[in-house]
Amino acid sequence: MNNKDQIKLAEAAYKLKGSPMFKVLARANELERQGKKIIHFEIGDTDFAPPGHIIEAAVSALRSGETHYVNSLGILPLREAICEATEKELGFKPTIGQVVIAPAKAFIYFLTRCLVNPGEEVIVPDPGFASYYSVFDFIGAKWANIPLLEKNEFRMNPADVRKSITDKTRLIIINSPNNPTGMVMTKEEIMAIGEIAKEKGVYLLTDETYGKMTYDYPHYSPSVIDQCRERTIILNSFSKVYAMAGFRLGWAIMPEAIAEKIGLMIQTVFSAVPPFIQYAGIAALIGDQSQIKAMLAEYKKRRDAIVAGLNSLPGVSCVIPQGAFYAFPNITGTGLTSEEFAEFALENAGLTVLSGTNFGQYGQGYARFSYATSIDNINKAVERLNEALKNK
């Protein structure tokens, strides 16, 4: 028996699953070390660099000594900037006490831990962000997965949400634009779920990480119903739209009583987000947005290229995603399961994609492609995959 077998851990530790995209990335990196040319579609990290003024803000803050402990809820100038941006984009201005700064992923754990007891229930989209499920497993929460169906363009159906609510439901999570499907919910759907949460007296977490990344339809938020003062919580991130994934910077807007508890969790776990990182966030929000607009225009071109390419492949079809930078093609016509397709793409075409089942049981029959890469890479990948499928 080796040392690993002898170590006894808490039961919760054995429920940890982590993020599937990082496991695929690690395998791809190993193949690259062996000399294989891999085209990456597995991870939602753009090939763009953050705009220069964001980098300069972080560097300037470092040089000016912004390297010490700060308020666990976040520095005041960033929280003020978020209040101003929220008023501009959503039409209401939260109080400073409603705004908390932390890595966006951390909020998923912190909020669920503060709002849901072991054995209580969370309503979540399926397919949905893999970290949701990992958090629920770890803390012992149950979940009711709402199927996002291709025939409904992968949008969450409010009627399905209503049917899934029980006396144990504590939290509803919505994510529009959605990871992994790229779907964007309609205003009517968003508001209907907001009203259901109000009627049933349950919390509503609206994950708006990709809220600024829509191409054909505008983004709507259910937070306008209660202005995040009663039950609605906005989760947002600098990682995607500002190309700041490595900064690990996000924010949430929530009722002040919840914010107070989240602040205590931050104090307990990591004290605070480094202040020089937060100053970069201020620059992102209030600085020149022209590069952001240019990136979004390029993402739309990439979306169009990958959807056309995927639809040209034998056995593959893809609806047009309306937001984020993910395509979620139906691969059932290839005769492969989602897991087999991801393995086939890596071994036979040198592409890293994610099995749809990494995002829930309703992901079977699909695969996720992140098109946060160049059109040249997209075209090469389509050629490789087309050749591989024809020779299967």
KERO-996058 format. One record per residue (C-alpha): residue number from 0; x, z, y. Coordinates in nm, 2 decimals, m for minus. Each point is the difference from the previous one (the first is absolute). Example, Ala and Ser with C-alpha at 12.3 -4.5 7.8 and 13.67 -1.06 7.14 Angstrom:
// residues 2
{atom 0 {1.23 0.78 m0.45}}
{atom 1 {0.14 m0.07 0.34}}
// end
This chain:
// residues 392
{atom 0 {0.00 0.00 0.00}}
{atom 1 {0.15 m0.10 0.34}}
{atom 2 {m0.02 0.21 0.32}}
{atom 3 {m0.30 m0.21 0.13}}
{atom 4 {m0.21 0.09 m0.30}}
{atom 5 {0.08 0.38 0.04}}
{atom 6 {m0.11 0.02 0.36}}
{atom 7 {m0.35 0.14 0.04}}
{atom 8 {m0.19 m0.11 0.32}}
{atom 9 {m0.33 0.09 0.15}}
{atom 10 {m0.29 m0.20 m0.13}}
{atom 11 {m0.05 m0.17 0.33}}
{atom 12 {0.35 m0.14 m0.02}}
{atom 13 {m0.09 m0.20 m0.31}}
{atom 14 {m0.28 m0.17 0.19}}
{atom 15 {0.23 m0.15 0.26}}
{atom 16 {0.00 m0.38 m0.01}}
{atom 17 {0.18 m0.11 0.32}}
{atom 18 {m0.04 m0.35 0.15}}
{atom 19 {0.00 m0.30 m0.24}}
{atom 20 {0.16 m0.23 0.26}}
{atom 21 {0.31 0.20 0.01}}
{atom 22 {0.04 m0.01 m0.38}}
{atom 23 {m0.03 m0.38 0.01}}
{atom 24 {0.24 m0.02 0.29}}
{atom 25 {0.26 0.21 m0.20}}
{atom 26 {m0.03 m0.24 m0.29}}
{atom 27 {0.03 m0.30 0.22}}
{atom 28 {0.31 0.14 0.16}}
{atom 29 {0.16 0.05 m0.34}}
{atom 30 {m0.07 m0.36 m0.09}}
{atom 31 {0.15 m0.11 0.33}}
{atom 32 {0.32 0.20 m0.08}}
{atom 33 {0.01 m0.21 m0.32}}
{atom 34 {0.00 m0.31 0.21}}
{atom 35 {m0.37 m0.11 m0.03}}
{atom 36 {m0.16 m0.14 0.32}}
{atom 37 {m0.32 0.19 0.06}}
{atom 38 {m0.26 m0.07 0.27}}
{atom 39 {m0.18 0.32 0.10}}
{atom 40 {m0.37 0.03 0.04}}
{atom 41 {m0.04 0.36 m0.14}}
{atom 42 {0.05 0.22 0.30}}
{atom 43 {m0.18 0.02 0.33}}
{atom 44 {0.30 0.00 0.22}}
{atom 45 {0.04 m0.29 0.25}}
{atom 46 {0.30 m0.21 0.04}}
{atom 47 {m0.03 0.04 0.38}}
{atom 48 {0.21 0.25 0.20}}
{atom 49 {m0.17 0.24 0.24}}
{atom 50 {m0.01 m0.13 0.35}}
{atom 51 {0.32 0.08 0.19}}
{atom 52 {m0.16 0.24 0.25}}
{atom 53 {m0.11 0.22 m0.30}}
{atom 54 {0.35 0.02 m0.13}}
{atom 55 {0.14 0.07 0.34}}
{atom 56 {m0.25 0.29 0.05}}
{atom 57 {0.12 0.17 m0.32}}
{atom 58 {0.37 m0.05 0.09}}
{atom 59 {m0.05 0.12 0.35}}
{atom 60 {m0.18 0.31 m0.12}}
{atom 61 {0.28 0.07 m0.24}}
{atom 62 {0.26 m0.03 0.28}}
{atom 63 {m0.20 0.22 0.23}}
{atom 64 {m0.01 0.28 m0.25}}
{atom 65 {m0.35 m0.03 m0.15}}
{atom 66 {0.13 0.13 m0.34}}
{atom 67 {m0.14 0.35 m0.01}}
{atom 68 {m0.32 0.17 m0.13}}
{atom 69 {m0.32 m0.10 0.17}}
{atom 70 {m0.37 0.09 m0.02}}
{atom 71 {m0.11 m0.06 m0.36}}
{atom 72 {m0.31 m0.18 0.12}}
{atom 73 {0.22 m0.25 0.18}}
{atom 74 {0.15 m0.04 0.35}}
{atom 75 {m0.24 0.00 0.28}}
{atom 76 {0.09 m0.34 0.15}}
{atom 77 {m0.07 m0.18 m0.33}}
{atom 78 {m0.33 0.18 m0.06}}
{atom 79 {m0.10 m0.09 0.36}}
{atom 80 {0.09 m0.36 m0.07}}
{atom 81 {m0.22 0.00 m0.31}}
{atom 82 {m0.29 0.15 0.19}}
{atom 83 {0.03 m0.28 0.27}}
{atom 84 {0.04 m0.27 m0.27}}
{atom 85 {m0.31 0.13 m0.19}}
{atom 86 {m0.21 m0.01 0.32}}
{atom 87 {0.11 m0.35 0.07}}
{atom 88 {m0.06 m0.13 m0.35}}
{atom 89 {m0.30 0.21 m0.13}}
{atom 90 {m0.17 0.11 0.32}}
{atom 91 {0.05 0.38 m0.03}}
{atom 92 {0.28 0.23 0.10}}
{atom 93 {0.09 0.28 m0.25}}
{atom 94 {0.14 0.33 0.12}}
{atom 95 {0.37 0.07 m0.04}}
{atom 96 {m0.11 0.27 m0.26}}
{atom 97 {m0.15 m0.27 m0.22}}
{atom 98 {0.32 m0.21 m0.04}}
{atom 99 {0.27 0.08 m0.25}}
{atom 100 {0.33 m0.18 m0.07}}
{atom 101 {0.14 m0.04 m0.35}}
{atom 102 {0.09 m0.28 m0.25}}
{atom 103 {m0.33 m0.17 m0.08}}
{atom 104 {0.04 0.05 m0.38}}
{atom 105 {0.05 0.37 0.05}}
{atom 106 {m0.35 0.02 0.16}}
{atom 107 {m0.16 m0.12 m0.31}}
{atom 108 {0.13 0.30 m0.19}}
{atom 109 {m0.04 0.25 0.28}}
{atom 110 {m0.35 m0.09 0.09}}
{atom 111 {m0.12 m0.02 m0.36}}
{atom 112 {0.17 0.34 m0.07}}
{atom 113 {m0.17 0.16 0.30}}
{atom 114 {m0.35 m0.15 m0.06}}
{atom 115 {m0.05 m0.03 m0.38}}
{atom 116 {0.03 0.27 m0.26}}
{atom 117 {0.11 m0.07 m0.36}}
{atom 118 {m0.30 m0.14 m0.18}}
{atom 119 {m0.18 m0.12 0.31}}
{atom 120 {m0.04 m0.37 0.06}}
{atom 121 {0.13 m0.28 0.23}}
{atom 122 {m0.16 m0.34 0.03}}
{atom 123 {0.26 m0.27 0.02}}
{atom 124 {0.02 m0.38 m0.01}}
{atom 125 {0.12 m0.17 m0.32}}
{atom 126 {0.22 m0.20 0.03}}
{atom 127 {0.15 0.24 0.24}}
{atom 128 {0.34 0.13 0.13}}
{atom 129 {0.18 0.14 m0.30}}
{atom 130 {0.11 0.32 0.18}}
{atom 131 {m0.36 0.11 0.02}}
{atom 132 {m0.03 0.04 m0.37}}
{atom 133 {0.34 0.17 m0.04}}
{atom 134 {m0.10 0.26 0.26}}
{atom 135 {m0.33 0.07 m0.17}}
{atom 136 {0.16 0.04 m0.34}}
{atom 137 {0.27 0.24 0.13}}
{atom 138 {m0.25 0.24 0.17}}
{atom 139 {m0.27 m0.03 m0.27}}
{atom 140 {m0.26 m0.17 0.21}}
{atom 141 {m0.25 m0.24 m0.18}}
{atom 142 {m0.08 m0.34 0.14}}
{atom 143 {m0.29 m0.24 m0.01}}
{atom 144 {0.14 m0.35 0.03}}
{atom 145 {m0.21 m0.25 0.19}}
{atom 146 {0.05 m0.35 m0.14}}
{atom 147 {0.12 m0.26 0.26}}
{atom 148 {m0.13 m0.32 m0.15}}
{atom 149 {0.13 m0.35 0.06}}
{atom 150 {m0.36 m0.13 0.03}}
{atom 151 {m0.03 0.22 0.31}}
{atom 152 {0.34 m0.10 0.13}}
{atom 153 {0.13 0.34 m0.12}}
{atom 154 {m0.20 0.19 0.27}}
{atom 155 {m0.12 0.35 m0.07}}
{atom 156 {m0.38 0.01 m0.05}}
{atom 157 {m0.17 0.30 0.18}}
{atom 158 {m0.27 0.00 m0.26}}
{atom 159 {0.26 0.07 m0.27}}
{atom 160 {0.14 0.28 0.21}}
{atom 161 {m0.33 0.16 0.04}}
{atom 162 {m0.07 m0.01 m0.37}}
{atom 163 {0.33 0.16 m0.08}}
{atom 164 {m0.05 0.31 0.21}}
{atom 165 {m0.06 0.33 m0.19}}
{atom 166 {m0.02 0.36 0.10}}
{atom 167 {0.38 0.02 m0.07}}
{atom 168 {0.09 m0.29 0.24}}
{atom 169 {0.23 0.13 0.28}}
{atom 170 {0.16 m0.32 0.13}}
{atom 171 {m0.06 m0.37 0.03}}
{atom 172 {0.30 m0.23 0.06}}
{atom 173 {m0.03 m0.35 0.14}}
{atom 174 {0.28 m0.24 0.07}}
{atom 175 {m0.06 m0.31 0.22}}
{atom 176 {0.19 m0.22 0.00}}
{atom 177 {0.07 0.09 m0.36}}
{atom 178 {0.31 0.03 m0.20}}
{atom 179 {0.02 m0.17 m0.25}}
{atom 180 {m0.27 m0.26 0.06}}
{atom 181 {0.03 m0.08 0.37}}
{atom 182 {m0.38 0.03 0.04}}
{atom 183 {m0.15 0.10 0.33}}
{atom 184 {m0.33 0.18 0.00}}
{atom 185 {m0.28 m0.11 0.24}}
{atom 186 {m0.11 0.22 0.29}}
{atom 187 {m0.33 0.06 m0.18}}
{atom 188 {0.17 0.12 m0.32}}
{atom 189 {0.24 0.23 0.19}}
{atom 190 {m0.28 0.16 0.21}}
{atom 191 {m0.22 0.04 m0.31}}
{atom 192 {0.26 0.20 m0.18}}
{atom 193 {0.06 0.21 0.32}}
{atom 194 {m0.37 0.08 0.01}}
{atom 195 {0.00 0.09 m0.37}}
{atom 196 {0.28 0.24 0.05}}
{atom 197 {m0.19 0.16 0.29}}
{atom 198 {m0.32 0.02 m0.20}}
{atom 199 {0.16 0.15 m0.30}}
{atom 200 {0.23 0.23 0.19}}
{atom 201 {0.33 m0.12 m0.16}}
{atom 202 {0.33 m0.09 0.16}}
{atom 203 {0.09 m0.36 0.06}}
{atom 204 {0.37 m0.11 0.00}}
{atom 205 {0.03 m0.35 0.16}}
{atom 206 {0.34 m0.14 m0.09}}
{atom 207 {0.07 m0.24 0.29}}
{atom 208 {0.36 m0.07 m0.08}}
{atom 209 {m0.06 m0.38 0.03}}
{atom 210 {m0.27 0.03 0.27}}
{atom 211 {0.19 m0.22 0.24}}
{atom 212 {0.08 m0.26 m0.27}}
{atom 213 {m0.32 m0.21 m0.02}}
{atom 214 {m0.01 m0.38 0.03}}
{atom 215 {m0.36 m0.12 0.01}}
{atom 216 {m0.22 0.31 0.05}}
{atom 217 {0.05 0.30 0.23}}
{atom 218 {0.07 0.35 m0.13}}
{atom 219 {m0.26 0.27 0.03}}
{atom 220 {0.03 0.37 m0.04}}
{atom 221 {m0.28 0.25 m0.11}}
{atom 222 {0.18 0.26 0.22}}
{atom 223 {m0.22 m0.11 0.29}}
{atom 224 {m0.29 0.19 m0.16}}
{atom 225 {0.15 0.35 0.06}}
{atom 226 {0.32 m0.08 0.18}}
{atom 227 {0.19 0.18 m0.28}}
{atom 228 {m0.15 0.33 0.12}}
{atom 229 {m0.21 0.09 m0.30}}
{atom 230 {0.09 m0.17 m0.33}}
{atom 231 {0.18 m0.33 0.06}}
{atom 232 {0.38 m0.03 m0.02}}
{atom 233 {0.20 m0.30 0.10}}
{atom 234 {0.33 m0.07 m0.19}}
{atom 235 {0.24 m0.24 0.16}}
{atom 236 {0.36 m0.11 m0.02}}
{atom 237 {0.28 m0.17 0.19}}
{atom 238 {0.14 m0.15 m0.32}}
{atom 239 {m0.18 m0.33 m0.03}}
{atom 240 {m0.11 m0.14 0.33}}
{atom 241 {0.32 0.11 0.18}}
{atom 242 {0.23 m0.08 m0.29}}
{atom 243 {0.11 0.37 0.00}}
{atom 244 {m0.03 0.08 m0.37}}
{atom 245 {0.34 0.18 m0.01}}
{atom 246 {m0.10 0.23 0.29}}
{atom 247 {m0.26 0.18 m0.22}}
{atom 248 {m0.22 0.06 0.30}}
{atom 249 {m0.38 0.02 0.01}}
{atom 250 {m0.28 0.19 0.16}}
{atom 251 {m0.34 0.14 m0.07}}
{atom 252 {m0.30 0.09 0.22}}
{atom 253 {m0.23 0.27 m0.13}}
{atom 254 {m0.21 0.30 0.09}}
{atom 255 {0.22 0.26 0.17}}
{atom 256 {m0.07 0.27 m0.27}}
{atom 257 {0.14 m0.24 m0.27}}
{atom 258 {0.29 m0.10 0.23}}
{atom 259 {0.10 0.37 0.02}}
{atom 260 {0.03 0.03 m0.37}}
{atom 261 {0.19 m0.33 m0.04}}
{atom 262 {0.24 0.13 0.26}}
{atom 263 {0.07 0.30 m0.22}}
{atom 264 {0.06 m0.22 m0.30}}
{atom 265 {0.25 m0.21 0.20}}
{atom 266 {0.17 0.33 0.11}}
{atom 267 {0.02 0.10 m0.37}}
{atom 268 {0.12 m0.33 m0.14}}
{atom 269 {0.23 m0.17 0.25}}
{atom 270 {m0.04 0.18 0.34}}
{atom 271 {m0.06 m0.32 0.21}}
{atom 272 {0.07 m0.37 0.03}}
{atom 273 {0.34 m0.04 0.17}}
{atom 274 {m0.06 m0.04 0.38}}
{atom 275 {0.22 m0.31 0.04}}
{atom 276 {m0.22 m0.17 m0.26}}
{atom 277 {m0.31 0.10 0.20}}
{atom 278 {0.14 m0.15 0.32}}
{atom 279 {0.03 m0.33 m0.18}}
{atom 280 {m0.38 0.04 m0.07}}
{atom 281 {m0.07 0.04 0.37}}
{atom 282 {0.19 m0.32 0.07}}
{atom 283 {m0.19 m0.18 m0.27}}
{atom 284 {m0.34 0.10 0.15}}
{atom 285 {0.07 m0.05 0.37}}
{atom 286 {0.27 m0.27 0.00}}
{atom 287 {m0.02 m0.37 0.00}}
{atom 288 {m0.24 m0.13 m0.27}}
{atom 289 {0.10 m0.37 0.01}}
{atom 290 {0.22 0.02 m0.31}}
{atom 291 {m0.27 0.18 m0.19}}
{atom 292 {m0.24 m0.28 0.08}}
{atom 293 {0.26 m0.26 m0.11}}
{atom 294 {0.04 0.19 m0.33}}
{atom 295 {m0.37 0.00 m0.06}}
{atom 296 {m0.02 m0.38 0.07}}
{atom 297 {0.28 m0.05 m0.25}}
{atom 298 {m0.17 0.22 m0.26}}
{atom 299 {m0.32 m0.22 0.03}}
{atom 300 {0.21 m0.31 m0.07}}
{atom 301 {0.15 0.17 m0.30}}
{atom 302 {m0.34 0.10 m0.12}}
{atom 303 {m0.13 m0.35 0.02}}
{atom 304 {0.31 m0.13 m0.18}}
{atom 305 {m0.02 0.25 m0.29}}
{atom 306 {m0.37 m0.04 m0.05}}
{atom 307 {0.03 m0.37 m0.02}}
{atom 308 {0.30 0.03 m0.23}}
{atom 309 {m0.18 0.25 m0.23}}
{atom 310 {m0.31 m0.22 m0.02}}
{atom 311 {0.22 m0.29 m0.11}}
{atom 312 {0.12 0.19 m0.31}}
{atom 313 {m0.15 m0.06 m0.34}}
{atom 314 {m0.23 0.29 m0.09}}
{atom 315 {0.03 0.17 0.34}}
{atom 316 {m0.25 0.03 0.28}}
{atom 317 {0.02 0.20 0.32}}
{atom 318 {m0.26 0.09 0.27}}
{atom 319 {0.13 0.00 0.35}}
{atom 320 {0.11 0.35 0.11}}
{atom 321 {m0.12 0.09 0.35}}
{atom 322 {0.26 0.27 0.08}}
{atom 323 {0.32 0.18 m0.09}}
{atom 324 {0.27 m0.21 m0.17}}
{atom 325 {m0.12 m0.01 m0.36}}
{atom 326 {m0.16 m0.27 m0.22}}
{atom 327 {m0.18 0.11 m0.31}}
{atom 328 {m0.05 m0.30 m0.22}}
{atom 329 {m0.22 m0.02 m0.31}}
{atom 330 {0.24 m0.08 m0.29}}
{atom 331 {m0.25 0.01 m0.29}}
{atom 332 {0.02 m0.37 m0.05}}
{atom 333 {0.36 0.03 m0.11}}
{atom 334 {m0.11 0.18 m0.31}}
{atom 335 {0.23 0.29 0.10}}
{atom 336 {m0.10 0.36 0.08}}
{atom 337 {0.12 0.13 0.34}}
{atom 338 {0.29 0.19 m0.16}}
{atom 339 {0.10 m0.31 m0.20}}
{atom 340 {m0.02 m0.22 0.31}}
{atom 341 {0.23 0.22 0.20}}
{atom 342 {0.25 0.01 m0.29}}
{atom 343 {m0.03 m0.38 m0.04}}
{atom 344 {0.06 m0.06 0.37}}
{atom 345 {0.32 0.21 m0.01}}
{atom 346 {0.14 m0.13 m0.32}}
{atom 347 {m0.09 m0.36 0.03}}
{atom 348 {m0.02 m0.07 0.37}}
{atom 349 {0.22 0.27 0.15}}
{atom 350 {m0.28 0.14 0.22}}
{atom 351 {m0.09 0.36 0.04}}
{atom 352 {m0.38 0.05 0.03}}
{atom 353 {m0.21 0.30 m0.08}}
{atom 354 {m0.26 0.03 m0.27}}
{atom 355 {m0.35 0.05 0.14}}
{atom 356 {m0.04 0.30 m0.23}}
{atom 357 {0.27 0.18 0.21}}
{atom 358 {m0.29 0.04 0.25}}
{atom 359 {m0.28 0.11 m0.24}}
{atom 360 {m0.20 m0.11 m0.30}}
{atom 361 {m0.18 m0.27 0.20}}
{atom 362 {0.33 m0.16 0.07}}
{atom 363 {0.01 m0.14 m0.35}}
{atom 364 {0.01 m0.38 0.02}}
{atom 365 {0.18 m0.01 0.33}}
{atom 366 {0.35 0.03 0.15}}
{atom 367 {0.12 0.11 0.34}}
{atom 368 {0.23 m0.23 0.20}}
{atom 369 {0.14 0.14 0.32}}
{atom 370 {0.06 m0.29 0.24}}
{atom 371 {0.23 0.20 0.23}}
{atom 372 {0.26 m0.26 m0.07}}
{atom 373 {0.09 m0.35 0.13}}
{atom 374 {m0.21 m0.32 m0.06}}
{atom 375 {0.31 m0.14 m0.16}}
{atom 376 {0.00 0.28 m0.26}}
{atom 377 {m0.37 m0.05 m0.05}}
{atom 378 {0.04 m0.37 m0.07}}
{atom 379 {0.29 0.06 m0.24}}
{atom 380 {m0.20 0.27 m0.18}}
{atom 381 {m0.30 m0.23 m0.05}}
{atom 382 {0.23 m0.28 m0.13}}
{atom 383 {0.16 0.24 m0.25}}
{atom 384 {m0.32 0.15 m0.11}}
{atom 385 {m0.17 m0.33 m0.04}}
{atom 386 {0.28 m0.13 m0.22}}
{atom 387 {0.00 0.32 m0.21}}
{atom 388 {m0.38 m0.01 m0.05}}
{atom 389 {0.00 m0.36 m0.10}}
{atom 390 {0.27 0.07 m0.26}}
{atom 391 {m0.17 0.32 m0.13}}
// end
